[in-house]
Amino acid sequence: SSALADTGCRGLVLDCDAAIQAEHWLDPGMDCPAIASGGGGTSHLAIFARVAELAEAERIAGVVCLTDLMTDFPDVGPDLPVLWLSTTDETAPFGRTVKIKTNPTKETDQ
């Protein structure tokens, strides 16, 4: 959310598994939802279809996807920057892929 505040832009978070489960529009200063809707079985086809739909009326600076990259991809990427933040060693067929580390949930002593 600080990136939105720094740029004065608004953002859109799409929760997606095999379909888009939720859309969260964020204005500068708003916090990103901490919990995503949906479950397993990921496909990014719906995400990029929604991006194409929004691009008809909105000015889109880019797309950032947080994923394990075990997903369906469109045949051709959009004509805008795409950043894939991947929790695995996989590489996306378009855009830039950056591997991120995840912290396993620590169990607390009861």
Secondary structure, DSSP 8 states (H G I E B T S, - for coil): -HHHHHHT--EEEEEESSSEEEEEEE-TT----SS----S-EESHHHHHHHHHHHTTS----EEEEE-S-EE--SS--SS-EEEEESSS---SSSEEEE-----------
